[in-house]
Amino acid sequence: MLKKHLQNRKSGLRSAATVASAAVIAVSLAGCSLLDGPTPERPDRPVVVAPDEEATYVEGGSAEDNLPVFLKTLSDASKQEGAFESRALAQRFIDVGFAVESMQVSQDRTKTDLETESMFVSARFGEQCLVGQIVTADRTIEAEIMPTVGPDNDLCLIGKTEPLTDE
């Protein structure tokens, strides 16, 4: 009787193990099918090309008027060697005519003191902003005109930025 009971128990354990194995395989295969599907498409972005000719700042001009000099300055900055420094990047824009009060620049180091993946710089013109990005790894640039943001619509970059004045 004990022998028959042990055989039934072993048989039950084998059946349970078989069912558990089948369940694991089924879940694994189902998980694979969850990964199948359409691949999201990347939107086409216009290639940013800095002007070849010498661009100049248009005093009293709009964001659109000053986009060429913004792009030229951003492109020139992207070609520098070494790590980017926030204040030095902003200073390039100030040197060509952008008002320090209208400028914002992202921080150049992370909280763990690593170089950031991208540097952002902006200049505000009323309710519009020129916003530029330099990817630090490959030095590619992006720039566009965007609306201001923030509770008072007076910001171009959101988040912690580098102070540009000693106030």
Secondary structure, DSSP 8 states (H G I E B T S, - for coil): -HHHHHHHHHHHHHHHHHHHHHHHHHHHHHHHHHH-S--------------SS-----TT--HHHHHHHHHHHHHHHHT-SS---HHHHHHHHHHTT--GGGEEEB-SB-TTS-B-SEEEEEEEETTEEEEEEEETTT--EEEEEEE-BTTTT-BSS-S-B---S--
